[in-house]
Amino acid sequence: MARSGTSPAVRAEQFIWLTARVLEQRRFAFHFLDGGPDAVESALTAYLGEDGGYGFALEPDLRGPVSQPLHTVYALRVLDEIGRCGDRRMERVCRYLTSVSTGDGALPALHPSLRGYPAAPWIPVVEDPPSDLLATGPVVGLLHRNEVWHAWLFRATDFCWAAVEALGNGARTHPYEVEAAVAFLDGAPDRARAQAAAERLGRVVREQRLAVLDPARVADYPVPEGYAPGEHHYPHDFAPAPDSLARPWFTDAELDRSLDFLAASQQEDGGWPIRWREWAPGTRLESRPMVTLAALLTLRAYARTV
């Protein structure tokens, strides 16, 4: 039965039931309505391909049935949050990761099997795509955090370390790349090395003004090249939970302003907006519930009332 009230979670619940895919509905129920993990995994399995990867527009900006690394990133995050990153599931996923890896053992952002299917125009399909931290970092970090061991991880981990250590060394980076680096560092088994890398990366974020530290002065912060107008990133985007290695990058006051801004961004319909470029009507509809769940989980992680 739907609950009454005006709290952020109650307003978001109405938005979720109205607009979300079954997967996000069941994720919401798991996190906020005492739903079980089996229901979440059952919904996620609908996106599973015969090759062990995930497809069918699980990540809304990539359409079509074929498995893709970025779909698998999202799938693993879901399995992680319900405590299902073990057993044969991970062996199957790692076989898929091995099959789509580049020559240096890491993942491309987009595998060429997507050619012919609709996809966001800012992710071009190329025949021989390079390794990409955006896809590899979150997967490697999550597998390490869950103590998954597979041969695929060895070279992929080496790639992540090299990519993270190259960030900011004489070249500009951008928020999504930094967030992928943090996802890797938060799970990397060499904690001392991860701590040192995170401290250096935090200085890069501040030097390159990648995080809006005062939402009241957002116009003072540049939007990275290629991003949509207004596609800024905030401290809570880099550190969505207090135990992240990115949390020390920001003062308490900076983080509080960021969380205040996040809470105030909930819209009248109960959902949160997407900040990246909209290129197709369906992608916005499917993405907003995902963003809404992320906002609620971040606010709860910092003990904000939801």
Secondary structure, 3 states (H helix, E strand, C coil): CCCCCCCHHHHHHHHHHHHCCHHHHHHHHHHHCCCCHHHHHHHHHCCECCCCCECCCCCCCECCCCCCHHHHHHHHHHHHHCCCCCHHHHHHHHHHHHHHCCCCCCCCCCCHHHCCCCECCCCCCCCCCCCCHHHHHHHHHHHHHCCCCCCHHHHHHHHHHHHHHHCCCCCCCCHHHHHHHHHHHCCCCCHHHHHHHHHHHHHHHHHCCCCCCCHHHHHHCCCCCCCCCCCCCCHHHHCCCCCCCCHHHCCHHHHHHHHHHHHHCCCCCCCCCCCCCCCCHHHHHHHHHHHHHHHHHHHHHCCCCC
